[in-house]
Structure formats: structure tokens, C-alpha cells
Amino acid sequence: MGVNRRAFEDVNTDLPSAARIYDYFLGGYHNFEVDRVVARKLVEIMPKAPLVLRTNRAFVRRAVRFLAEQGIDQFLDVGSGIPTVGNVHEIAQTITPRPASPTST
């Protein structure tokens, strides 16, 4: 499966994105230099910003893991932004793997 280049046509890499800055602080790779520049400036103003964001993501992971262990198997991640480290569906699927979809013959 190839990359859909059209999906990237509307991405303005000259403007920072809160979602990409969050991704950068989480150690992801869906960010650009403009996002990293803003992230470094944010750390100058709020040195604990990376810790706060990583703590937030850790809470999401714990909450999803707990709920999945209780039998919840559907999650709606409102405002999930772009794919980043430790997505909700990835955490849930480590607890309750989905069976592979049957292939049509």
C-alpha cells in the first residue's frame, strides 16, 4: 500500500501545529522543524511542558488499559490529532486484540 501524497497537499509545513508539537514532546516523528522550534520556545517559558504532556499521555494509556481490562472494547478518542506514540487503539488492542478481518474470496 503506497502513501497517499494528496493527503499531504494541504499540510502547511511553514506553520506550527499543536498536534505536531505534542507529537514532538512524546518522541514521535510526525513533526517538522517549525514545530520543534516552537516546542523549544515553549520549554523556555514552561520548562515542565514536556513532563506535563508525557504525564497526560501516560494517564490516557493507564485509563484505556484499565477500561479494556474491564471488557470495554470500543473507544472514541475525540480530538486525537495526528497519530503519535501510544495511540488509544494500539493500547486497547494490546489487551483485546481484534481478530483479522475475513478476506473475500
Phi and psi restraints in degrees (range 20) as a CNS / XPLOR table:
assign (resid 1 and name C) (resid 2 and name N)
       (resid 2 and name CA) (resid 2 and name C) 1.0 -86.5 20.0 2
assign (resid 2 and name N) (resid 2 and name CA)
       (resid 2 and name C) (resid 3 and name N) 1.0 168.0 20.0 2
assign (resid 2 and name C) (resid 3 and name N)
       (resid 3 and name CA) (resid 3 and name C) 1.0 -78.8 20.0 2
assign (resid 3 and name N) (resid 3 and name CA)
       (resid 3 and name C) (resid 4 and name N) 1.0 135.0 20.0 2
assign (resid 3 and name C) (resid 4 and name N)
       (resid 4 and name CA) (resid 4 and name C) 1.0 -82.7 20.0 2
assign (resid 4 and name N) (resid 4 and name CA)
       (resid 4 and name C) (resid 5 and name N) 1.0 97.6 20.0 2
assign (resid 4 and name C) (resid 5 and name N)
       (resid 5 and name CA) (resid 5 and name C) 1.0 -64.2 20.0 2
assign (resid 5 and name N) (resid 5 and name CA)
       (resid 5 and name C) (resid 6 and name N) 1.0 -29.8 20.0 2
assign (resid 5 and name C) (resid 6 and name N)
       (resid 6 and name CA) (resid 6 and name C) 1.0 -63.0 20.0 2
assign (resid 6 and name N) (resid 6 and name CA)
       (resid 6 and name C) (resid 7 and name N) 1.0 -27.9 20.0 2
assign (resid 6 and name C) (resid 7 and name N)
       (resid 7 and name CA) (resid 7 and name C) 1.0 -63.8 20.0 2
assign (resid 7 and name N) (resid 7 and name CA)
       (resid 7 and name C) (resid 8 and name N) 1.0 -23.0 20.0 2
assign (resid 7 and name C) (resid 8 and name N)
       (resid 8 and name CA) (resid 8 and name C) 1.0 -95.9 20.0 2
assign (resid 8 and name N) (resid 8 and name CA)
       (resid 8 and name C) (resid 9 and name N) 1.0 -5.9 20.0 2
assign (resid 8 and name C) (resid 9 and name N)
       (resid 9 and name CA) (resid 9 and name C) 1.0 -62.0 20.0 2
assign (resid 9 and name N) (resid 9 and name CA)
       (resid 9 and name C) (resid 10 and name N) 1.0 -34.1 20.0 2
assign (resid 9 and name C) (resid 10 and name N)
       (resid 10 and name CA) (resid 10 and name C) 1.0 -91.7 20.0 2
assign (resid 10 and name N) (resid 10 and name CA)
       (resid 10 and name C) (resid 11 and name N) 1.0 3.1 20.0 2
assign (resid 10 and name C) (resid 11 and name N)
       (resid 11 and name CA) (resid 11 and name C) 1.0 -83.4 20.0 2
assign (resid 11 and name N) (resid 11 and name CA)
       (resid 11 and name C) (resid 12 and name N) 1.0 117.8 20.0 2
assign (resid 11 and name C) (resid 12 and name N)
       (resid 12 and name CA) (resid 12 and name C) 1.0 -92.2 20.0 2
assign (resid 12 and name N) (resid 12 and name CA)
       (resid 12 and name C) (resid 13 and name N) 1.0 105.1 20.0 2
assign (resid 12 and name C) (resid 13 and name N)
       (resid 13 and name CA) (resid 13 and name C) 1.0 -82.1 20.0 2
assign (resid 13 and name N) (resid 13 and name CA)
       (resid 13 and name C) (resid 14 and name N) 1.0 2.4 20.0 2
assign (resid 13 and name C) (resid 14 and name N)
       (resid 14 and name CA) (resid 14 and name C) 1.0 -91.3 20.0 2
assign (resid 14 and name N) (resid 14 and name CA)
       (resid 14 and name C) (resid 15 and name N) 1.0 -15.0 20.0 2
assign (resid 14 and name C) (resid 15 and name N)
       (resid 15 and name CA) (resid 15 and name C) 1.0 -111.6 20.0 2
assign (resid 15 and name N) (resid 15 and name CA)
       (resid 15 and name C) (resid 16 and name N) 1.0 136.5 20.0 2
assign (resid 15 and name C) (resid 16 and name N)
       (resid 16 and name CA) (resid 16 and name C) 1.0 -69.8 20.0 2
assign (resid 16 and name N) (resid 16 and name CA)
       (resid 16 and name C) (resid 17 and name N) 1.0 155.5 20.0 2
assign (resid 16 and name C) (resid 17 and name N)
       (resid 17 and name CA) (resid 17 and name C) 1.0 -126.8 20.0 2
assign (resid 17 and name N) (resid 17 and name CA)
       (resid 17 and name C) (resid 18 and name N) 1.0 132.5 20.0 2
assign (resid 17 and name C) (resid 18 and name N)
       (resid 18 and name CA) (resid 18 and name C) 1.0 -58.6 20.0 2
assign (resid 18 and name N) (resid 18 and name CA)
       (resid 18 and name C) (resid 19 and name N) 1.0 -39.8 20.0 2
assign (resid 18 and name C) (resid 19 and name N)
       (resid 19 and name CA) (resid 19 and name C) 1.0 -64.4 20.0 2
assign (resid 19 and name N) (resid 19 and name CA)
       (resid 19 and name C) (resid 20 and name N) 1.0 -40.4 20.0 2
assign (resid 19 and name C) (resid 20 and name N)
       (resid 20 and name CA) (resid 20 and name C) 1.0 -73.2 20.0 2
assign (resid 20 and name N) (resid 20 and name CA)
       (resid 20 and name C) (resid 21 and name N) 1.0 -32.6 20.0 2
assign (resid 20 and name C) (resid 21 and name N)
       (resid 21 and name CA) (resid 21 and name C) 1.0 -65.5 20.0 2
assign (resid 21 and name N) (resid 21 and name CA)
       (resid 21 and name C) (resid 22 and name N) 1.0 -42.9 20.0 2
assign (resid 21 and name C) (resid 22 and name N)
       (resid 22 and name CA) (resid 22 and name C) 1.0 -59.7 20.0 2
assign (resid 22 and name N) (resid 22 and name CA)
       (resid 22 and name C) (resid 23 and name N) 1.0 -45.0 20.0 2
assign (resid 22 and name C) (resid 23 and name N)
       (resid 23 and name CA) (resid 23 and name C) 1.0 -58.2 20.0 2
assign (resid 23 and name N) (resid 23 and name CA)
       (resid 23 and name C) (resid 24 and name N) 1.0 -43.6 20.0 2
assign (resid 23 and name C) (resid 24 and name N)
       (resid 24 and name CA) (resid 24 and name C) 1.0 -59.6 20.0 2
assign (resid 24 and name N) (resid 24 and name CA)
       (resid 24 and name C) (resid 25 and name N) 1.0 -46.7 20.0 2
assign (resid 24 and name C) (resid 25 and name N)
       (resid 25 and name CA) (resid 25 and name C) 1.0 -64.9 20.0 2
assign (resid 25 and name N) (resid 25 and name CA)
       (resid 25 and name C) (resid 26 and name N) 1.0 -26.3 20.0 2
assign (resid 25 and name C) (resid 26 and name N)
       (resid 26 and name CA) (resid 26 and name C) 1.0 -86.0 20.0 2
assign (resid 26 and name N) (resid 26 and name CA)
       (resid 26 and name C) (resid 27 and name N) 1.0 -2.9 20.0 2
assign (resid 26 and name C) (resid 27 and name N)
       (resid 27 and name CA) (resid 27 and name C) 1.0 88.2 20.0 2
assign (resid 27 and name N) (resid 27 and name CA)
       (resid 27 and name C) (resid 28 and name N) 1.0 16.2 20.0 2
assign (resid 27 and name C) (resid 28 and name N)
       (resid 28 and name CA) (resid 28 and name C) 1.0 -79.3 20.0 2
assign (resid 28 and name N) (resid 28 and name CA)
       (resid 28 and name C) (resid 29 and name N) 1.0 -177.6 20.0 2
assign (resid 28 and name C) (resid 29 and name N)
       (resid 29 and name CA) (resid 29 and name C) 1.0 -125.3 20.0 2
assign (resid 29 and name N) (resid 29 and name CA)
       (resid 29 and name C) (resid 30 and name N) 1.0 11.2 20.0 2
assign (resid 29 and name C) (resid 30 and name N)
       (resid 30 and name CA) (resid 30 and name C) 1.0 -94.7 20.0 2
assign (resid 30 and name N) (resid 30 and name CA)
       (resid 30 and name C) (resid 31 and name N) 1.0 60.6 20.0 2
assign (resid 30 and name C) (resid 31 and name N)
       (resid 31 and name CA) (resid 31 and name C) 1.0 -149.8 20.0 2
assign (resid 31 and name N) (resid 31 and name CA)
       (resid 31 and name C) (resid 32 and name N) 1.0 163.3 20.0 2
assign (resid 31 and name C) (resid 32 and name N)
       (resid 32 and name CA) (resid 32 and name C) 1.0 -121.4 20.0 2
assign (resid 32 and name N) (resid 32 and name CA)
       (resid 32 and name C) (resid 33 and name N) 1.0 170.7 20.0 2
assign (resid 32 and name C) (resid 33 and name N)
       (resid 33 and name CA) (resid 33 and name C) 1.0 -56.7 20.0 2
assign (resid 33 and name N) (resid 33 and name CA)
       (resid 33 and name C) (resid 34 and name N) 1.0 -39.4 20.0 2
assign (resid 33 and name C) (resid 34 and name N)
       (resid 34 and name CA) (resid 34 and name C) 1.0 -60.5 20.0 2
assign (resid 34 and name N) (resid 34 and name CA)
       (resid 34 and name C) (resid 35 and name N) 1.0 -35.2 20.0 2
assign (resid 34 and name C) (resid 35 and name N)
       (resid 35 and name CA) (resid 35 and name C) 1.0 -70.4 20.0 2
assign (resid 35 and name N) (resid 35 and name CA)
       (resid 35 and name C) (resid 36 and name N) 1.0 -39.7 20.0 2
assign (resid 35 and name C) (resid 36 and name N)
       (resid 36 and name CA) (resid 36 and name C) 1.0 -68.3 20.0 2
assign (resid 36 and name N) (resid 36 and name CA)
       (resid 36 and name C) (resid 37 and name N) 1.0 -34.8 20.0 2
assign (resid 36 and name C) (resid 37 and name N)
       (resid 37 and name CA) (resid 37 and name C) 1.0 -62.8 20.0 2
assign (resid 37 and name N) (resid 37 and name CA)
       (resid 37 and name C) (resid 38 and name N) 1.0 -47.3 20.0 2
assign (resid 37 and name C) (resid 38 and name N)
       (resid 38 and name CA) (resid 38 and name C) 1.0 -65.0 20.0 2
assign (resid 38 and name N) (resid 38 and name CA)
       (resid 38 and name C) (resid 39 and name N) 1.0 -38.9 20.0 2
assign (resid 38 and name C) (resid 39 and name N)
       (resid 39 and name CA) (resid 39 and name C) 1.0 -60.8 20.0 2
assign (resid 39 and name N) (resid 39 and name CA)
       (resid 39 and name C) (resid 40 and name N) 1.0 -43.6 20.0 2
assign (resid 39 and name C) (resid 40 and name N)
       (resid 40 and name CA) (resid 40 and name C) 1.0 -64.9 20.0 2
assign (resid 40 and name N) (resid 40 and name CA)
       (resid 40 and name C) (resid 41 and name N) 1.0 -37.3 20.0 2
assign (resid 40 and name C) (resid 41 and name N)
       (resid 41 and name CA) (resid 41 and name C) 1.0 -65.9 20.0 2
assign (resid 41 and name N) (resid 41 and name CA)
       (resid 41 and name C) (resid 42 and name N) 1.0 -39.3 20.0 2
assign (resid 41 and name C) (resid 42 and name N)
       (resid 42 and name CA) (resid 42 and name C) 1.0 -61.5 20.0 2
assign (resid 42 and name N) (resid 42 and name CA)
       (resid 42 and name C) (resid 43 and name N) 1.0 -40.4 20.0 2
assign (resid 42 and name C) (resid 43 and name N)
       (resid 43 and name CA) (resid 43 and name C) 1.0 -64.5 20.0 2
assign (resid 43 and name N) (resid 43 and name CA)
       (resid 43 and name C) (resid 44 and name N) 1.0 -33.6 20.0 2
assign (resid 43 and name C) (resid 44 and name N)
       (resid 44 and name CA) (resid 44 and name C) 1.0 -63.1 20.0 2
assign (resid 44 and name N) (resid 44 and name CA)
       (resid 44 and name C) (resid 45 and name N) 1.0 -37.6 20.0 2
assign (resid 44 and name C) (resid 45 and name N)
       (resid 45 and name CA) (resid 45 and name C) 1.0 -83.1 20.0 2
assign (resid 45 and name N) (resid 45 and name CA)
       (resid 45 and name C) (resid 46 and name N) 1.0 -40.6 20.0 2
assign (resid 45 and name C) (resid 46 and name N)
       (resid 46 and name CA) (resid 46 and name C) 1.0 -131.9 20.0 2
assign (resid 46 and name N) (resid 46 and name CA)
       (resid 46 and name C) (resid 47 and name N) 1.0 84.4 20.0 2
assign (resid 46 and name C) (resid 47 and name N)
       (resid 47 and name CA) (resid 47 and name C) 1.0 -56.6 20.0 2
assign (resid 47 and name N) (resid 47 and name CA)
       (resid 47 and name C) (resid 48 and name N) 1.0 -26.7 20.0 2
assign (resid 47 and name C) (resid 48 and name N)
       (resid 48 and name CA) (resid 48 and name C) 1.0 -90.7 20.0 2
assign (resid 48 and name N) (resid 48 and name CA)
       (resid 48 and name C) (resid 49 and name N) 1.0 6.8 20.0 2
assign (resid 48 and name C) (resid 49 and name N)
       (resid 49 and name CA) (resid 49 and name C) 1.0 -54.7 20.0 2
assign (resid 49 and name N) (resid 49 and name CA)
       (resid 49 and name C) (resid 50 and name N) 1.0 -48.3 20.0 2
assign (resid 49 and name C) (resid 50 and name N)
       (resid 50 and name CA) (resid 50 and name C) 1.0 -59.2 20.0 2
assign (resid 50 and name N) (resid 50 and name CA)
       (resid 50 and name C) (resid 51 and name N) 1.0 -40.6 20.0 2
assign (resid 50 and name C) (resid 51 and name N)
       (resid 51 and name CA) (resid 51 and name C) 1.0 -63.7 20.0 2
assign (resid 51 and name N) (resid 51 and name CA)
       (resid 51 and name C) (resid 52 and name N) 1.0 -43.3 20.0 2
assign (resid 51 and name C) (resid 52 and name N)
       (resid 52 and name CA) (resid 52 and name C) 1.0 -60.9 20.0 2
assign (resid 52 and name N) (resid 52 and name CA)
       (resid 52 and name C) (resid 53 and name N) 1.0 -45.2 20.0 2
assign (resid 52 and name C) (resid 53 and name N)
       (resid 53 and name CA) (resid 53 and name C) 1.0 -69.3 20.0 2
assign (resid 53 and name N) (resid 53 and name CA)
       (resid 53 and name C) (resid 54 and name N) 1.0 -40.1 20.0 2
assign (resid 53 and name C) (resid 54 and name N)
       (resid 54 and name CA) (resid 54 and name C) 1.0 -67.2 20.0 2
assign (resid 54 and name N) (resid 54 and name CA)
       (resid 54 and name C) (resid 55 and name N) 1.0 -35.7 20.0 2
assign (resid 54 and name C) (resid 55 and name N)
       (resid 55 and name CA) (resid 55 and name C) 1.0 -65.5 20.0 2
assign (resid 55 and name N) (resid 55 and name CA)
       (resid 55 and name C) (resid 56 and name N) 1.0 -40.8 20.0 2
assign (resid 55 and name C) (resid 56 and name N)
       (resid 56 and name CA) (resid 56 and name C) 1.0 -60.0 20.0 2
assign (resid 56 and name N) (resid 56 and name CA)
       (resid 56 and name C) (resid 57 and name N) 1.0 -46.0 20.0 2
assign (resid 56 and name C) (resid 57 and name N)
       (resid 57 and name CA) (resid 57 and name C) 1.0 -65.7 20.0 2
assign (resid 57 and name N) (resid 57 and name CA)
       (resid 57 and name C) (resid 58 and name N) 1.0 -37.1 20.0 2
assign (resid 57 and name C) (resid 58 and name N)
       (resid 58 and name CA) (resid 58 and name C) 1.0 -63.5 20.0 2
assign (resid 58 and name N) (resid 58 and name CA)
       (resid 58 and name C) (resid 59 and name N) 1.0 -39.0 20.0 2
assign (resid 58 and name C) (resid 59 and name N)
       (resid 59 and name CA) (resid 59 and name C) 1.0 -62.9 20.0 2
assign (resid 59 and name N) (resid 59 and name CA)
       (resid 59 and name C) (resid 60 and name N) 1.0 -44.5 20.0 2
assign (resid 59 and name C) (resid 60 and name N)
       (resid 60 and name CA) (resid 60 and name C) 1.0 -58.3 20.0 2
assign (resid 60 and name N) (resid 60 and name CA)
       (resid 60 and name C) (resid 61 and name N) 1.0 -45.0 20.0 2
assign (resid 60 and name C) (resid 61 and name N)
       (resid 61 and name CA) (resid 61 and name C) 1.0 -59.9 20.0 2
assign (resid 61 and name N) (resid 61 and name CA)
       (resid 61 and name C) (resid 62 and name N) 1.0 -47.2 20.0 2
assign (resid 61 and name C) (resid 62 and name N)
       (resid 62 and name CA) (resid 62 and name C) 1.0 -63.3 20.0 2
assign (resid 62 and name N) (resid 62 and name CA)
       (resid 62 and name C) (resid 63 and name N) 1.0 -42.3 20.0 2
assign (resid 62 and name C) (resid 63 and name N)
       (resid 63 and name CA) (resid 63 and name C) 1.0 -64.5 20.0 2
assign (resid 63 and name N) (resid 63 and name CA)
       (resid 63 and name C) (resid 64 and name N) 1.0 -45.8 20.0 2
assign (resid 63 and name C) (resid 64 and name N)
       (resid 64 and name CA) (resid 64 and name C) 1.0 -64.8 20.0 2
assign (resid 64 and name N) (resid 64 and name CA)
       (resid 64 and name C) (resid 65 and name N) 1.0 -44.3 20.0 2
assign (resid 64 and name C) (resid 65 and name N)
       (resid 65 and name CA) (resid 65 and name C) 1.0 -59.4 20.0 2
assign (resid 65 and name N) (resid 65 and name CA)
       (resid 65 and name C) (resid 66 and name N) 1.0 -46.5 20.0 2
assign (resid 65 and name C) (resid 66 and name N)
       (resid 66 and name CA) (resid 66 and name C) 1.0 -60.1 20.0 2
assign (resid 66 and name N) (resid 66 and name CA)
       (resid 66 and name C) (resid 67 and name N) 1.0 -48.6 20.0 2
assign (resid 66 and name C) (resid 67 and name N)
       (resid 67 and name CA) (resid 67 and name C) 1.0 -64.0 20.0 2
assign (resid 67 and name N) (resid 67 and name CA)
       (resid 67 and name C) (resid 68 and name N) 1.0 -39.4 20.0 2
assign (resid 67 and name C) (resid 68 and name N)
       (resid 68 and name CA) (resid 68 and name C) 1.0 -64.4 20.0 2
assign (resid 68 and name N) (resid 68 and name CA)
       (resid 68 and name C) (resid 69 and name N) 1.0 -38.0 20.0 2
assign (resid 68 and name C) (resid 69 and name N)
       (resid 69 and name CA) (resid 69 and name C) 1.0 -66.8 20.0 2
assign (resid 69 and name N) (resid 69 and name CA)
       (resid 69 and name C) (resid 70 and name N) 1.0 -23.3 20.0 2
assign (resid 69 and name C) (resid 70 and name N)
       (resid 70 and name CA) (resid 70 and name C) 1.0 -84.9 20.0 2
assign (resid 70 and name N) (resid 70 and name CA)
       (resid 70 and name C) (resid 71 and name N) 1.0 -2.1 20.0 2
assign (resid 70 and name C) (resid 71 and name N)
       (resid 71 and name CA) (resid 71 and name C) 1.0 105.9 20.0 2
assign (resid 71 and name N) (resid 71 and name CA)
       (resid 71 and name C) (resid 72 and name N) 1.0 -5.0 20.0 2
assign (resid 71 and name C) (resid 72 and name N)
       (resid 72 and name CA) (resid 72 and name C) 1.0 -67.7 20.0 2
assign (resid 72 and name N) (resid 72 and name CA)
       (resid 72 and name C) (resid 73 and name N) 1.0 129.3 20.0 2
assign (resid 72 and name C) (resid 73 and name N)
       (resid 73 and name CA) (resid 73 and name C) 1.0 -127.7 20.0 2
assign (resid 73 and name N) (resid 73 and name CA)
       (resid 73 and name C) (resid 74 and name N) 1.0 10.0 20.0 2
assign (resid 73 and name C) (resid 74 and name N)
       (resid 74 and name CA) (resid 74 and name C) 1.0 -130.9 20.0 2
assign (resid 74 and name N) (resid 74 and name CA)
       (resid 74 and name C) (resid 75 and name N) 1.0 131.5 20.0 2
assign (resid 74 and name C) (resid 75 and name N)
       (resid 75 and name CA) (resid 75 and name C) 1.0 -131.6 20.0 2
assign (resid 75 and name N) (resid 75 and name CA)
       (resid 75 and name C) (resid 76 and name N) 1.0 142.5 20.0 2
assign (resid 75 and name C) (resid 76 and name N)
       (resid 76 and name CA) (resid 76 and name C) 1.0 -118.5 20.0 2
assign (resid 76 and name N) (resid 76 and name CA)
       (resid 76 and name C) (resid 77 and name N) 1.0 110.5 20.0 2
assign (resid 76 and name C) (resid 77 and name N)
       (resid 77 and name CA) (resid 77 and name C) 1.0 -96.2 20.0 2
assign (resid 77 and name N) (resid 77 and name CA)
       (resid 77 and name C) (resid 78 and name N) 1.0 89.7 20.0 2
assign (resid 77 and name C) (resid 78 and name N)
       (resid 78 and name CA) (resid 78 and name C) 1.0 -76.2 20.0 2
assign (resid 78 and name N) (resid 78 and name CA)
       (resid 78 and name C) (resid 79 and name N) 1.0 129.0 20.0 2
assign (resid 78 and name C) (resid 79 and name N)
       (resid 79 and name CA) (resid 79 and name C) 1.0 73.4 20.0 2
assign (resid 79 and name N) (resid 79 and name CA)
       (resid 79 and name C) (resid 80 and name N) 1.0 33.6 20.0 2
assign (resid 79 and name C) (resid 80 and name N)
       (resid 80 and name CA) (resid 80 and name C) 1.0 -71.8 20.0 2
assign (resid 80 and name N) (resid 80 and name CA)
       (resid 80 and name C) (resid 81 and name N) 1.0 -13.6 20.0 2
assign (resid 80 and name C) (resid 81 and name N)
       (resid 81 and name CA) (resid 81 and name C) 1.0 69.7 20.0 2
assign (resid 81 and name N) (resid 81 and name CA)
       (resid 81 and name C) (resid 82 and name N) 1.0 -137.8 20.0 2
assign (resid 81 and name C) (resid 82 and name N)
       (resid 82 and name CA) (resid 82 and name C) 1.0 -97.5 20.0 2
assign (resid 82 and name N) (resid 82 and name CA)
       (resid 82 and name C) (resid 83 and name N) 1.0 162.4 20.0 2
assign (resid 82 and name C) (resid 83 and name N)
       (resid 83 and name CA) (resid 83 and name C) 1.0 -59.1 20.0 2
assign (resid 83 and name N) (resid 83 and name CA)
       (resid 83 and name C) (resid 84 and name N) 1.0 134.4 20.0 2
assign (resid 83 and name C) (resid 84 and name N)
       (resid 84 and name CA) (resid 84 and name C) 1.0 -143.2 20.0 2
assign (resid 84 and name N) (resid 84 and name CA)
       (resid 84 and name C) (resid 85 and name N) 1.0 -170.9 20.0 2
assign (resid 84 and name C) (resid 85 and name N)
       (resid 85 and name CA) (resid 85 and name C) 1.0 -68.4 20.0 2
assign (resid 85 and name N) (resid 85 and name CA)
       (resid 85 and name C) (resid 86 and name N) 1.0 126.7 20.0 2
assign (resid 85 and name C) (resid 86 and name N)
       (resid 86 and name CA) (resid 86 and name C) 1.0 73.6 20.0 2
assign (resid 86 and name N) (resid 86 and name CA)
       (resid 86 and name C) (resid 87 and name N) 1.0 52.7 20.0 2
assign (resid 86 and name C) (resid 87 and name N)
       (resid 87 and name CA) (resid 87 and name C) 1.0 -62.6 20.0 2
assign (resid 87 and name N) (resid 87 and name CA)
       (resid 87 and name C) (resid 88 and name N) 1.0 152.1 20.0 2
assign (resid 87 and name C) (resid 88 and name N)
       (resid 88 and name CA) (resid 88 and name C) 1.0 -55.5 20.0 2
assign (resid 88 and name N) (resid 88 and name CA)
       (resid 88 and name C) (resid 89 and name N) 1.0 -47.3 20.0 2
assign (resid 88 and name C) (resid 89 and name N)
       (resid 89 and name CA) (resid 89 and name C) 1.0 -65.4 20.0 2
assign (resid 89 and name N) (resid 89 and name CA)
       (resid 89 and name C) (resid 90 and name N) 1.0 -33.2 20.0 2
assign (resid 89 and name C) (resid 90 and name N)
       (resid 90 and name CA) (resid 90 and name C) 1.0 -66.8 20.0 2
assign (resid 90 and name N) (resid 90 and name CA)
       (resid 90 and name C) (resid 91 and name N) 1.0 -42.3 20.0 2
assign (resid 90 and name C) (resid 91 and name N)
       (resid 91 and name CA) (resid 91 and name C) 1.0 -64.2 20.0 2
assign (resid 91 and name N) (resid 91 and name CA)
       (resid 91 and name C) (resid 92 and name N) 1.0 -47.8 20.0 2
assign (resid 91 and name C) (resid 92 and name N)
       (resid 92 and name CA) (resid 92 and name C) 1.0 -61.0 20.0 2
assign (resid 92 and name N) (resid 92 and name CA)
       (resid 92 and name C) (resid 93 and name N) 1.0 -39.8 20.0 2
assign (resid 92 and name C) (resid 93 and name N)
       (resid 93 and name CA) (resid 93 and name C) 1.0 -73.0 20.0 2
assign (resid 93 and name N) (resid 93 and name CA)
       (resid 93 and name C) (resid 94 and name N) 1.0 -17.6 20.0 2
assign (resid 93 and name C) (resid 94 and name N)
       (resid 94 and name CA) (resid 94 and name C) 1.0 -71.0 20.0 2
assign (resid 94 and name N) (resid 94 and name CA)
       (resid 94 and name C) (resid 95 and name N) 1.0 -26.4 20.0 2
assign (resid 94 and name C) (resid 95 and name N)
       (resid 95 and name CA) (resid 95 and name C) 1.0 -89.5 20.0 2
assign (resid 95 and name N) (resid 95 and name CA)
       (resid 95 and name C) (resid 96 and name N) 1.0 -46.7 20.0 2
assign (resid 95 and name C) (resid 96 and name N)
       (resid 96 and name CA) (resid 96 and name C) 1.0 -126.8 20.0 2
assign (resid 96 and name N) (resid 96 and name CA)
       (resid 96 and name C) (resid 97 and name N) 1.0 84.0 20.0 2
assign (resid 96 and name C) (resid 97 and name N)
       (resid 97 and name CA) (resid 97 and name C) 1.0 -63.8 20.0 2
assign (resid 97 and name N) (resid 97 and name CA)
       (resid 97 and name C) (resid 98 and name N) 1.0 140.2 20.0 2
assign (resid 97 and name C) (resid 98 and name N)
       (resid 98 and name CA) (resid 98 and name C) 1.0 -83.6 20.0 2
assign (resid 98 and name N) (resid 98 and name CA)
       (resid 98 and name C) (resid 99 and name N) 1.0 137.9 20.0 2
assign (resid 98 and name C) (resid 99 and name N)
       (resid 99 and name CA) (resid 99 and name C) 1.0 -67.8 20.0 2
assign (resid 99 and name N) (resid 99 and name CA)
       (resid 99 and name C) (resid 100 and name N) 1.0 151.2 20.0 2
assign (resid 99 and name C) (resid 100 and name N)
       (resid 100 and name CA) (resid 100 and name C) 1.0 -61.3 20.0 2
assign (resid 100 and name N) (resid 100 and name CA)
       (resid 100 and name C) (resid 101 and name N) 1.0 143.0 20.0 2
assign (resid 100 and name C) (resid 101 and name N)
       (resid 101 and name CA) (resid 101 and name C) 1.0 -66.9 20.0 2
assign (resid 101 and name N) (resid 101 and name CA)
       (resid 101 and name C) (resid 102 and name N) 1.0 138.8 20.0 2
assign (resid 101 and name C) (resid 102 and name N)
       (resid 102 and name CA) (resid 102 and name C) 1.0 -67.0 20.0 2
assign (resid 102 and name N) (resid 102 and name CA)
       (resid 102 and name C) (resid 103 and name N) 1.0 140.7 20.0 2
assign (resid 102 and name C) (resid 103 and name N)
       (resid 103 and name CA) (resid 103 and name C) 1.0 -86.9 20.0 2
assign (resid 103 and name N) (resid 103 and name CA)
       (resid 103 and name C) (resid 104 and name N) 1.0 144.0 20.0 2
assign (resid 103 and name C) (resid 104 and name N)
       (resid 104 and name CA) (resid 104 and name C) 1.0 -80.0 20.0 2
assign (resid 104 and name N) (resid 104 and name CA)
       (resid 104 and name C) (resid 105 and name N) 1.0 142.5 20.0 2
